[in-house]
Amino acid sequence: MNADHVEAYFKAMSGKETTKLADHLSESVILQSPVFPDPFEGKETVVEILSGLLATIDSLDVNLTFASGRDVAVFFTIQCDGITVKGNEHIHLDENGLIDFFEVAWRPLPSAVLIQEKLANKLGGQPMRLVPAT
């Protein structure tokens, strides 16, 4: 399977070119976010979430990509107000090579929560908080 759409998608993400994101997503795309519990479904909704992320962060840099069949793994680094998050995505492509599913993970957790708080405030979501174990 050709991963051209994944490469172009991440080029748009790194360049904060939100108008180009939809070109690489299937209509029924599903995003399992690292910072919101419920998945986001549909191209319009996913582009809105990704646009909010790009408006919140300073940069996204791809470190490593590899593919097998219709599955692609991408490892990246996000910078936001001096906070560094390492992330990875498992991406699935439909029969046309468009992204139809992503599952995203970020680490370390304290840094991911700090970025989620900023993003939730922009998108009207519920900010997460780390609390001490009792």
TORFI-633168 format. One record per residue: y, x, z of N, C-alpha, C in turn; residue in three letters; residue number from 1. Coordinates in nm, 3 decimals. Layout:
BEGIN
     n_y     n_x     n_z    ca_y    ca_x    ca_z     c_y     c_x     c_z   r   k
       Y       X       Z       Y       X       Z       Y       X       Z ALA NUM
...
END
This chain:
BEGIN
     n_y     n_x     n_z    ca_y    ca_x    ca_z     c_y     c_x     c_z   r   k
  -0.119   0.085   0.000   0.000   0.000   0.000   0.124   0.089   0.000 MET   1
   0.221   0.052  -0.076   0.346   0.125  -0.087   0.439   0.088   0.029 ASN   2
   0.489   0.186   0.101   0.575   0.161   0.218   0.723   0.179   0.184 ALA   3
   0.760   0.158   0.057   0.901   0.175   0.016   0.995   0.086   0.097 ASP   4
   0.953  -0.038   0.126   1.040  -0.129   0.201   1.063  -0.078   0.343 HIS   5
   0.963  -0.015   0.402   0.980   0.039   0.537   1.081   0.153   0.535 VAL   6
   1.068   0.242   0.439   1.162   0.353   0.427   1.305   0.302   0.405 GLU   7
   1.322   0.207   0.315   1.454   0.152   0.287   1.509   0.074   0.406 ALA   8
   1.421   0.003   0.478   1.462  -0.070   0.598   1.517   0.026   0.703 TYR   9
   1.446   0.136   0.729   1.493   0.231   0.830   1.617   0.306   0.783 PHE  10
   1.631   0.326   0.653   1.754   0.386   0.601   1.871   0.293   0.630 LYS  11
   1.851   0.163   0.608   1.956   0.065   0.639   1.983   0.060   0.790 ALA  12
   1.878   0.064   0.871   1.897   0.064   1.017   1.975   0.187   1.061 MET  13
   1.935   0.305   1.013   2.004   0.430   1.052   2.149   0.430   1.007 SER  14
   2.176   0.369   0.891   2.312   0.363   0.838   2.391   0.242   0.886 GLY  15
   2.328   0.159   0.971   2.390   0.036   1.023   2.437  -0.055   0.911 LYS  16
   2.355  -0.060   0.804   2.386  -0.144   0.688   2.315  -0.279   0.703 GLU  17
   2.370  -0.365   0.789   2.304  -0.491   0.823   2.284  -0.582   0.703 THR  18
   2.369  -0.571   0.602   2.355  -0.658   0.485   2.233  -0.624   0.401 THR  19
   2.173  -0.507   0.423   2.056  -0.466   0.345   1.923  -0.493   0.416 LYS  20
   1.927  -0.534   0.542   1.803  -0.551   0.619   1.714  -0.660   0.561 LEU  21
   1.772  -0.773   0.526   1.693  -0.889   0.481   1.612  -0.859   0.355 ALA  22
   1.659  -0.765   0.275   1.589  -0.731   0.150   1.448  -0.681   0.173 ASP  23
   1.417  -0.638   0.294   1.290  -0.572   0.322   1.199  -0.655   0.413 HIS  24
   1.243  -0.777   0.444   1.169  -0.864   0.535   1.114  -0.985   0.462 LEU  25
   0.992  -1.026   0.499   0.937  -1.150   0.443   1.010  -1.268   0.509 SER  26
   1.004  -1.384   0.446   1.069  -1.504   0.501   1.013  -1.539   0.639 GLU  27
   0.884  -1.514   0.660   0.818  -1.554   0.785   0.798  -1.437   0.882 SER  28
   0.881  -1.334   0.871   0.867  -1.214   0.954   0.868  -1.250   1.104 VAL  29
   0.790  -1.175   1.181   0.785  -1.191   1.326   0.819  -1.056   1.389 ILE  30
   0.911  -1.059   1.485   0.952  -0.939   1.559   0.913  -0.957   1.704 LEU  31
   0.827  -0.868   1.753   0.796  -0.862   1.896   0.880  -0.750   1.953 GLN  32
   0.985  -0.788   2.021   1.085  -0.696   2.072   1.038  -0.629   2.201 SER  33
   1.087  -0.508   2.226   1.051  -0.441   2.350   1.132  -0.494   2.469 PRO  34
   1.237  -0.571   2.443   1.329  -0.608   2.551   1.349  -0.758   2.568 VAL  35
   1.279  -0.840   2.492   1.281  -0.984   2.510   1.137  -1.032   2.510 PHE  36
   1.100  -1.122   2.601   0.958  -1.158   2.616   0.900  -1.239   2.500 PRO  37
   0.979  -1.323   2.438   0.927  -1.408   2.331   0.954  -1.345   2.194 ASP  38
   0.861  -1.362   2.100   0.884  -1.307   1.966   0.995  -1.383   1.894 PRO  39
   1.058  -1.315   1.799   1.158  -1.376   1.712   1.091  -1.401   1.578 PHE  40
   1.113  -1.519   1.520   1.045  -1.555   1.397   1.145  -1.597   1.290 GLU  41
   1.117  -1.555   1.167   1.198  -1.593   1.052   1.301  -1.487   1.018 GLY  42
   1.323  -1.469   0.890   1.411  -1.364   0.840   1.552  -1.374   0.899 LYS  43
   1.612  -1.492   0.897   1.749  -1.508   0.944   1.762  -1.470   1.092 GLU  44
   1.669  -1.517   1.174   1.672  -1.487   1.318   1.652  -1.338   1.343 THR  45
   1.556  -1.278   1.274   1.528  -1.136   1.294   1.647  -1.050   1.251 VAL  46
   1.710  -1.084   1.140   1.828  -1.009   1.096   1.940  -1.021   1.200 VAL  47
   1.956  -1.139   1.259   2.058  -1.157   1.363   2.031  -1.067   1.483 GLU  48
   1.907  -1.059   1.526   1.870  -0.974   1.640   1.892  -0.827   1.605 ILE  49
   1.845  -0.786   1.488   1.861  -0.646   1.447   2.009  -0.609   1.431 LEU  50
   2.089  -0.700   1.379   2.232  -0.676   1.364   2.298  -0.659   1.502 SER  51
   2.254  -0.740   1.598   2.305  -0.727   1.735   2.268  -0.592   1.794 GLY  52
   2.145  -0.548   1.770   2.103  -0.416   1.816   2.190  -0.307   1.755 LEU  53
   2.209  -0.313   1.625   2.287  -0.209   1.557   2.434  -0.208   1.603 LEU  54
   2.487  -0.325   1.640   2.623  -0.332   1.691   2.633  -0.276   1.833 ALA  55
   2.519  -0.265   1.900   2.516  -0.220   2.040   2.492  -0.069   2.051 THR  56
   2.405  -0.015   1.967   2.365   0.125   1.979   2.459   0.217   1.902 ILE  57
   2.453   0.346   1.935   2.532   0.446   1.863   2.456   0.498   1.741 ASP  58
   2.324   0.520   1.757   2.248   0.574   1.645   2.100   0.543   1.660 SER  59
   2.031   0.547   1.545   1.887   0.535   1.537   1.840   0.638   1.436 LEU  60
   1.755   0.730   1.481   1.705   0.837   1.395   1.553   0.832   1.391 ASP  61
   1.497   0.830   1.270   1.352   0.829   1.252   1.300   0.972   1.269 VAL  62
   1.193   0.985   1.348   1.132   1.115   1.375   1.001   1.136   1.299 ASN  63
   0.924   1.028   1.279   0.792   1.040   1.218   0.748   0.904   1.165 LEU  64
   0.685   0.905   1.048   0.632   0.782   0.988   0.495   0.814   0.929 THR  65
   0.400   0.725   0.949   0.274   0.738   0.876   0.217   0.599   0.849 PHE  66
   0.138   0.590   0.742   0.089   0.461   0.697  -0.061   0.465   0.670 ALA  67
  -0.122   0.348   0.685  -0.263   0.329   0.653  -0.278   0.187   0.602 SER  68
  -0.308   0.172   0.474  -0.317   0.038   0.416  -0.184  -0.034   0.428 GLY  69
  -0.187  -0.154   0.485  -0.065  -0.233   0.503   0.003  -0.209   0.637 ARG  70
  -0.044  -0.113   0.713   0.013  -0.084   0.844   0.091   0.047   0.840 ASP  71
   0.207   0.045   0.906   0.293   0.162   0.912   0.335   0.182   1.058 VAL  72
   0.332   0.306   1.104   0.382   0.342   1.237   0.505   0.428   1.219 ALA  73
   0.610   0.394   1.293   0.735   0.467   1.285   0.778   0.504   1.427 VAL  74
   0.813   0.631   1.445   0.860   0.680   1.574   1.007   0.720   1.556 PHE  75
   1.091   0.680   1.651   1.235   0.698   1.635   1.303   0.723   1.769 PHE  76
   1.430   0.763   1.763   1.513   0.784   1.881   1.639   0.700   1.867 THR  77
   1.674   0.631   1.975   1.797   0.551   1.981   1.890   0.616   2.083 ILE  78
   2.019   0.622   2.048   2.124   0.668   2.140   2.219   0.551   2.163 GLN  79
   2.260   0.532   2.289   2.353   0.424   2.324   2.428   0.462   2.450 CYS  80
   2.557   0.490   2.436   2.641   0.524   2.552   2.579   0.632   2.641 ASP  81
   2.527   0.738   2.579   2.469   0.848   2.654   2.326   0.824   2.700 GLY  82
   2.269   0.710   2.667   2.131   0.676   2.702   2.042   0.707   2.582 ILE  83
   1.929   0.773   2.606   1.834   0.803   2.499   1.706   0.725   2.522 THR  84
   1.661   0.658   2.417   1.535   0.585   2.421   1.449   0.634   2.305 VAL  85
   1.324   0.661   2.333   1.225   0.692   2.230   1.153   0.561   2.199 LYS  86
   1.134   0.533   2.071   1.069   0.409   2.034   0.964   0.430   1.929 GLY  87
   0.878   0.330   1.918   0.782   0.329   1.808   0.759   0.186   1.765 ASN  88
   0.726   0.170   1.639   0.700   0.038   1.583   0.569   0.040   1.507 GLU  89
   0.493  -0.065   1.529   0.379  -0.093   1.443   0.429  -0.200   1.348 HIS  90
   0.430  -0.170   1.220   0.481  -0.259   1.117   0.366  -0.299   1.027 ILE  91
   0.361  -0.427   0.992   0.263  -0.476   0.896   0.338  -0.526   0.773 HIS  92
   0.279  -0.500   0.656   0.340  -0.540   0.528   0.260  -0.652   0.465 LEU  93
   0.331  -0.746   0.403   0.262  -0.853   0.331   0.213  -0.802   0.195 ASP  94
   0.157  -0.891   0.115   0.100  -0.852  -0.014   0.204  -0.799  -0.113 GLU  95
   0.333  -0.827  -0.087   0.441  -0.777  -0.173   0.507  -0.651  -0.118 ASN  96
   0.453  -0.599  -0.007   0.509  -0.478   0.054   0.627  -0.505   0.146 GLY  97
   0.659  -0.634   0.169   0.768  -0.669   0.261   0.717  -0.668   0.405 LEU  98
   0.805  -0.639   0.497   0.769  -0.637   0.639   0.748  -0.781   0.685 ILE  99
   0.628  -0.810   0.736   0.604  -0.945   0.787   0.577  -0.948   0.937 ASP 100
   0.568  -0.829   0.998   0.543  -0.822   1.143   0.587  -0.687   1.194 PHE 101
   0.657  -0.685   1.308   0.680  -0.560   1.379   0.655  -0.582   1.526 PHE 102
   0.594  -0.484   1.588   0.578  -0.479   1.733   0.644  -0.348   1.777 GLU 103
   0.745  -0.360   1.863   0.828  -0.246   1.899   0.807  -0.211   2.046 VAL 104
   0.800  -0.082   2.075   0.791  -0.033   2.214   0.898   0.074   2.235 ALA 105
   0.959   0.073   2.353   1.060   0.173   2.390   1.021   0.236   2.522 TRP 106
   1.063   0.361   2.540   1.047   0.428   2.668   1.158   0.530   2.685 ARG 107
   1.196   0.572   2.802   1.144   0.527   2.932   1.200   0.390   2.969 PRO 108
   1.127   0.321   3.054   1.163   0.184   3.091   1.305   0.172   3.147 LEU 109
   1.350   0.259   3.239   1.487   0.241   3.291   1.593   0.247   3.181 PRO 110
   1.576   0.334   3.084   1.672   0.343   2.973   1.663   0.221   2.883 SER 111
   1.542   0.174   2.857   1.524   0.054   2.775   1.591  -0.066   2.840 ALA 112
   1.581  -0.077   2.973   1.643  -0.189   3.044   1.795  -0.180   3.034 VAL 113
   1.851  -0.061   3.043   1.996  -0.046   3.031   2.046  -0.093   2.894 LEU 114
   1.973  -0.058   2.788   2.012  -0.103   2.654   1.989  -0.254   2.641 ILE 115
   1.880  -0.306   2.697   1.853  -0.449   2.690   1.965  -0.528   2.757 GLN 116
   2.018  -0.479   2.869   2.128  -0.549   2.937   2.248  -0.562   2.844 GLU 117
   2.283  -0.455   2.775   2.396  -0.458   2.681   2.367  -0.554   2.566 LYS 118
   2.246  -0.547   2.513   2.209  -0.632   2.401   2.203  -0.779   2.443 LEU 119
   2.145  -0.808   2.557   2.135  -0.947   2.605   2.274  -1.007   2.623 ALA 120
   2.368  -0.929   2.675   2.504  -0.980   2.692   2.567  -1.015   2.558 ASN 121
   2.540  -0.937   2.454   2.596  -0.965   2.321   2.531  -1.087   2.256 LYS 122
   2.400  -1.103   2.278   2.326  -1.208   2.209   2.307  -1.334   2.293 LEU 123
   2.362  -1.335   2.414   2.350  -1.453   2.499   2.215  -1.468   2.566 GLY 124
   2.141  -1.359   2.576   2.010  -1.362   2.641   2.019  -1.329   2.788 GLY 125
   1.907  -1.331   2.854   1.899  -1.300   2.997   1.879  -1.149   3.016 GLN 126
   1.975  -1.081   3.081   1.956  -0.938   3.106   1.838  -0.912   3.201 PRO 127
   1.765  -0.805   3.174   1.657  -0.765   3.264   1.714  -0.675   3.371 MET 128
   1.648  -0.667   3.483   1.687  -0.575   3.590   1.560  -0.512   3.647 ARG 129
   1.569  -0.385   3.676   1.461  -0.319   3.749   1.488  -0.340   3.898 LEU 130
   1.387  -0.379   3.970   1.401  -0.400   4.114   1.294  -0.320   4.186 VAL 131
   1.324  -0.273   4.307   1.223  -0.197   4.381   1.103  -0.284   4.415 PRO 132
   0.986  -0.222   4.417   0.865  -0.293   4.459   0.876  -0.325   4.607 ALA 133
   0.821  -0.438   4.645   0.827  -0.476   4.787   0.697  -0.449   4.857 THR 134
END
